[in-house]
Amino acid sequence: MPKKLTARFIETVKPETKRVEYRDAHTRGLLLRVTAKGVKSWSVLYSRQSDGKKRRCTIGGYPSYSLEEARTEAQALLARISRGEDPAGDKQQRKGAFTFSELAQMWVERHGKPNKGARSLYDDELMLKREILPAIGAMKAEEVTKRDVIRIIDAVAERGARYRSNRVLALTRSIFRWGCAEDLVQFDPTQGIRPRTVERPRDRVLSDEEIRIFWNALEDAPMSLPVVTMLRLALMTGQRIGEIAGAAKAEIDLSNTNPVWTLPGGRTKNRQVSRVPLPPLTARFLKDAIAASGDSPYVFPSPTGEGPITAHAATRAISRARPMLGLENFRVHDLRRTVATSMASLGINPHTISLVLDHVSAAKGTVTGAVYVKYSFDREKRSALERWTIHLQEVLYGETPSKVVNLPR
């Protein structure tokens, strides 16, 4: 039977041999539970409107909640229940809700790995580890607010990494939008947040003199020979440094008169198979790198022996070597732009340059290219790369060979 609870009774009630509950006669549904060990707590017992099922919603312990405070909280819960809400269900749902860390890991496994290149995904996971998860990883994803996201990107921007702050925002937005599409979260807190800086495309291109400085300075730069070779191959081929770093020996065919490097779709940015014809100079550098790699299946194995070296090794090496390189405002990706610009100056048409750089718009940007044209354009790409390699040798050594030969290392 209901009992009119008093503050005195609650304070002095003694535990029995088993748990006992006292129903408050003053406030409908309010219960005082006393365990056999004397622990006292408050809860509300109610019937869920949707199906009449009995539900219990815990308020809290005594004396954290006094009698009057428990009654006040119970009245608030009963008001919600009368509007059709289910407070106990809400608590259970919150308890089982994903943390942001769990949501991010699902995004990596179910979206990132199937759809992103290895280097891009590596960058994403690095941003998660360093920038995002320390701030909101343990929070329920549904409870992350716009202010939480703003604090993260502002912290990155305020240390001078303004472009990086844009990447962090884009990644957080991608995870939440994917979560909404998969019905894992109900809203995206990044809506309406603006990037912290306006990004302008880089236009840095090395002049012929700077190409000579760069090539020769690598000899004494504080970096390993594999990284030196990776950077020189980037200048010779115009390929992405991440794709060069991850090159597997099985991708490279040096056995015939027209050697070629075939990158599987899983390793390219545009997820398409890419064939890179190898002029003699490039083939020689790759042959030497393969010989130096030992039993590893990779051309540039990681010093740890696990997998290939990462593209970030080249980026970090350039950062260390920048003072001695003597090149203003230089980044690794500028090598691709330099190759493309130099090829254009040699009269190579833009479509072929895009094919060499493996831009998806060149071969797959239309229905015709994506569905009907299955020609590899190896001949055109080989011609362009050989012309560029001959020009590179002229720049470095003032020679104009009829056939590209090996350059001194």
C-alpha positions in Angstrom: 0.0 0.0 0.0 1.1 3.6 -0.6 2.7 5.2 2.4 2.9 8.9 3.1 6.6 9.3 3.2 8.3 11.8 5.5 11.8 13.0 5.7 12.2 11.5 9.2 11.0 8.1 8.0 13.4 8.1 5.0 16.3 9.0 7.2 15.6 6.3 9.9 14.1 3.4 7.9 16.1 0.2 8.6 17.1 -2.3 5.9 15.4 -5.7 6.0 16.8 -9.1 4.9 15.7 -8.4 1.3 15.1 -5.3 -0.8 12.0 -3.4 0.1 10.1 -0.6 -1.9 7.9 2.0 -0.3 5.3 3.7 -2.6 4.7 7.4 -1.9 1.0 8.2 -1.2 1.7 11.9 -2.0 3.2 11.5 -5.5 1.8 8.9 -7.9 4.4 6.4 -9.0 7.2 7.6 -6.8 9.1 4.7 -5.1 11.7 4.6 -2.4 13.9 1.5 -2.7 15.9 0.2 0.3 18.3 -2.6 -0.3 19.4 -5.2 2.2 22.6 -3.3 2.6 20.7 0.0 3.4 21.3 1.7 0.1 18.3 4.0 -0.7 17.2 5.3 -4.1 14.3 6.9 -5.9 12.5 5.8 -9.0 9.1 6.3 -10.8 7.0 3.4 -11.9 4.6 4.1 -14.8 2.8 2.6 -17.7 4.0 3.4 -21.2 1.2 5.0 -23.2 2.1 3.3 -26.5 1.5 -0.3 -25.2 0.7 -0.1 -21.4 3.9 -1.8 -20.5 5.2 -1.2 -17.0 8.4 0.9 -16.9 10.7 2.1 -14.2 12.8 5.3 -14.5 15.5 5.8 -11.9 15.7 9.3 -10.4 18.8 8.9 -8.2 20.0 8.0 -4.8 19.2 9.3 -1.3 20.5 11.6 0.2 21.6 13.1 -3.2 17.9 13.6 -3.8 15.9 14.6 -0.7 12.2 13.7 -0.4 11.0 17.0 -1.8 13.6 16.9 -4.7 12.5 13.4 -5.6 8.9 14.5 -5.6 9.7 17.5 -7.8 11.7 15.3 -10.3 8.9 12.7 -10.3 6.3 15.3 -11.2 8.5 16.5 -14.1 8.8 12.9 -15.3 5.1 12.3 -15.0 4.4 15.4 -17.1 6.6 14.0 -19.8 4.9 10.6 -19.6 1.5 12.3 -20.0 2.8 13.7 -23.3 3.5 10.2 -24.6 7.2 10.2 -23.8 9.1 7.2 -22.4 11.9 8.4 -20.0 13.1 4.9 -19.2 13.3 4.1 -22.8 15.2 7.3 -23.5 17.7 6.4 -20.8 18.2 2.9 -22.3 18.6 4.3 -25.7 21.2 6.8 -24.6 23.1 4.1 -22.7 23.2 2.0 -25.9 23.9 5.0 -28.2 27.2 5.2 -30.2 30.0 7.3 -29.0 31.6 9.4 -31.6 34.7 7.2 -31.5 32.5 4.2 -32.4 30.8 6.1 -35.1 34.1 7.2 -36.6 35.4 3.6 -36.6 32.3 2.4 -38.4 32.8 5.2 -41.0 36.4 4.0 -41.5 35.5 0.4 -41.9 32.3 0.8 -44.0 33.0 4.0 -45.9 36.6 5.0 -45.7 38.3 1.7 -46.6 36.1 0.8 -49.5 36.1 4.3 -51.1 39.3 6.1 -50.2 42.9 5.7 -51.2 45.4 4.5 -48.7 47.1 7.8 -48.2 43.9 9.8 -47.9 42.5 7.3 -45.3 45.9 7.4 -43.4 45.5 11.2 -43.2 41.9 10.9 -42.0 42.8 8.4 -39.3 45.7 10.7 -38.2 43.3 13.7 -37.9 40.9 11.6 -35.9 43.7 10.4 -33.5 45.3 13.8 -33.0 42.6 16.4 -33.4 39.1 15.0 -33.1 38.9 11.9 -30.8 40.7 13.5 -27.8 38.0 16.2 -27.7 34.8 14.3 -28.5 35.7 10.6 -29.0 34.1 9.5 -25.6 31.0 11.6 -26.1 27.7 10.1 -27.4 27.6 11.0 -31.1 24.1 12.3 -30.7 25.2 14.7 -28.0 28.1 16.4 -29.9 27.1 20.0 -30.5 28.1 22.6 -33.0 30.0 24.4 -30.3 32.1 21.2 -29.7 33.1 21.0 -33.3 33.9 24.7 -33.4 36.2 24.4 -30.4 38.1 21.6 -32.3 38.6 23.5 -35.6 39.4 26.8 -33.8 42.1 25.0 -31.8 43.7 23.7 -35.0 43.4 27.1 -36.7 44.8 29.0 -33.8 48.1 27.1 -33.9 48.6 28.3 -37.5 47.3 25.2 -39.3 44.3 26.9 -40.9 44.1 24.7 -44.0 44.3 21.7 -41.6 41.4 23.0 -39.7 39.4 22.9 -42.9 40.3 19.3 -43.4 39.3 18.5 -39.8 35.9 20.1 -40.3 35.4 18.3 -43.6 36.2 14.9 -42.0 33.9 15.5 -39.0 31.2 16.6 -41.4 31.7 13.5 -43.6 31.4 11.2 -40.6 28.2 12.8 -39.3 26.6 12.9 -42.8 27.4 9.3 -43.4 26.0 8.5 -39.9 22.7 10.3 -40.7 22.4 8.5 -44.1 22.9 5.2 -42.3 20.4 6.1 -39.6 23.0 5.8 -36.9 22.6 9.4 -35.8 19.7 11.8 -36.2 21.4 15.1 -37.0 24.7 16.7 -38.2 26.1 19.3 -35.8 28.5 20.6 -38.4 25.7 22.2 -40.4 26.3 25.9 -40.9 29.9 25.8 -39.6 32.1 27.7 -42.1 35.7 26.8 -42.9 38.2 28.9 -40.9 40.1 30.0 -44.0 39.5 30.4 -47.8 41.8 28.1 -49.6 43.5 29.2 -52.8 45.0 26.7 -55.2 48.8 26.6 -55.1 50.6 27.7 -58.3 54.2 26.9 -57.2 56.2 25.5 -60.1 60.0 24.9 -60.0 62.0 26.7 -62.6 64.7 24.9 -64.5 67.3 26.3 -62.1 65.3 25.3 -59.1 64.9 21.8 -60.6 68.8 21.5 -60.7 69.0 22.9 -57.1 66.4 20.4 -55.9 67.9 17.3 -57.6 71.5 18.0 -56.6 70.6 19.1 -53.0 69.0 15.7 -52.4 72.4 14.1 -52.4 73.4 15.6 -49.0 69.9 16.2 -47.6 69.0 14.6 -44.2 66.9 11.8 -45.7 67.3 8.1 -46.5 68.2 6.9 -50.0 64.7 5.4 -50.5 63.1 8.8 -49.8 65.6 10.5 -52.2 64.6 8.0 -54.9 60.9 8.5 -54.2 61.2 12.3 -54.7 63.3 11.9 -57.9 60.7 9.5 -59.2 58.0 12.0 -58.4 59.8 14.5 -60.6 60.4 12.0 -63.4 56.9 10.6 -63.6 54.6 13.2 -62.1 52.9 10.6 -60.0 51.5 11.1 -56.5 54.1 10.6 -53.8 51.7 8.3 -51.8 51.3 6.0 -54.9 55.1 5.9 -55.4 55.8 5.2 -51.7 53.4 2.3 -51.7 54.6 0.7 -54.9 54.7 -3.1 -54.9 57.2 -5.1 -56.9 54.3 -7.0 -58.5 53.0 -3.8 -60.0 56.2 -3.2 -62.0 57.2 -5.0 -65.2 60.8 -4.3 -66.3 61.1 -7.5 -68.3 60.2 -6.2 -71.8 61.4 -3.4 -74.1 58.5 -1.1 -73.0 58.5 -1.4 -69.2 55.4 -0.3 -67.3 54.1 0.3 -63.8 50.5 -0.8 -63.3 48.7 0.6 -60.2 45.6 -1.3 -59.2 42.4 0.7 -58.6 42.6 0.1 -54.9 45.8 2.2 -54.7 44.9 5.2 -56.9 43.1 8.3 -55.9 40.4 7.9 -58.5 40.0 4.1 -57.8 40.8 3.3 -61.4 43.7 1.1 -62.7 46.5 3.4 -63.9 49.4 2.4 -66.2 52.6 4.5 -66.1 55.0 3.8 -68.9 58.6 3.8 -67.7 61.3 5.5 -69.8 64.8 4.0 -69.4 65.9 6.5 -66.8 62.8 5.8 -64.6 63.1 2.1 -65.1 66.7 2.2 -64.0 65.9 4.0 -60.8 63.1 1.5 -60.0 65.4 -1.4 -60.8 68.0 -0.1 -58.3 65.4 0.5 -55.7 64.0 -3.0 -56.1 67.5 -4.5 -55.8 68.0 -2.5 -52.5 64.7 -3.6 -51.0 65.7 -7.2 -50.3 63.0 -9.8 -49.8 60.2 -7.2 -49.2 57.3 -7.3 -51.6 57.5 -3.5 -51.7 59.9 -1.3 -53.6 60.3 1.0 -50.6 59.8 -1.1 -47.5 59.2 0.5 -44.2 62.2 0.4 -41.8 59.9 -1.5 -39.4 59.6 -4.3 -41.9 55.8 -3.9 -41.9 54.3 -2.7 -45.2 55.8 0.1 -47.4 57.2 3.4 -46.3 54.5 6.1 -45.9 54.2 9.1 -48.1 54.5 11.2 -44.9 58.2 10.2 -44.8 58.8 12.3 -47.9 56.8 15.2 -46.5 58.7 15.1 -43.2 62.0 14.8 -45.0 61.3 17.9 -47.1 60.4 19.8 -44.0 63.8 18.9 -42.4 65.7 19.6 -45.5 64.0 22.8 -46.5 66.7 25.2 -45.2 69.4 23.5 -47.2 67.3 23.0 -50.4 67.1 26.8 -50.8 63.6 26.6 -52.3 61.0 29.1 -51.2 57.5 27.9 -50.4 58.2 24.4 -51.7 56.1 21.3 -51.1 56.2 17.8 -52.4 53.0 18.1 -54.4 54.6 21.0 -56.3 56.6 18.3 -58.2 53.5 17.1 -60.0 52.6 20.7 -61.0 56.1 21.2 -62.2 56.0 18.1 -64.4 52.6 19.1 -65.9 53.7 22.7 -66.6 57.0 21.6 -68.1 55.2 19.1 -70.3 52.9 21.8 -71.5 55.9 24.0 -72.4 57.2 21.1 -74.5 54.0 21.2 -76.6 52.4 18.1 -75.1 48.6 18.4 -75.3 46.6 18.9 -72.1 44.7 15.7 -72.5 47.8 13.6 -72.5 49.2 15.5 -69.5 46.0 14.7 -67.6 46.4 11.0 -68.6 50.0 11.0 -67.3 48.9 12.6 -64.0 46.0 10.0 -63.8 43.2 12.6 -63.5 39.9 10.8 -63.7 38.5 13.6 -65.9 40.8 12.8 -68.7 39.9 9.2 -69.4 36.7 8.6 -67.3 35.1 12.0 -67.1 32.4 11.3 -69.7 30.1 8.3 -70.4 32.1 7.7 -73.5 35.4 7.6 -71.6 34.1 5.6 -68.7 32.1 3.0 -70.6 33.2 2.7 -74.2 36.9 3.8 -74.5 39.1 1.0 -73.2 42.3 2.1 -74.9 45.1 2.5 -72.4 46.8 5.5 -74.1 50.2 3.9 -73.2 51.8 5.1 -76.4 50.8 8.7 -75.9 51.8 8.6 -72.2 55.2 6.9 -73.0 56.0 9.5 -75.6 55.1 12.4 -73.2 57.2 10.9 -70.4 60.2 10.2 -72.6 60.1 13.8 -74.0 59.9 15.1 -70.4 62.8 12.8 -69.3 65.0 14.0 -72.1 64.2 17.6 -71.2 65.0 16.8 -67.5 68.4 15.5 -68.5 69.0 18.7 -70.5 68.1 20.8 -67.5 70.3 18.8 -65.2 73.4 18.2 -67.4 73.0 20.3 -70.5 72.9 17.2 -72.7 70.5 16.4 -75.5 70.6 12.6 -75.9 68.8 10.8 -78.8 67.9 8.2 -76.2 67.5 8.7 -72.5 70.4 7.3 -70.5 71.0 6.7 -66.8 71.7 9.8 -64.8 74.4 9.7 -62.1 72.9 9.3 -58.6 
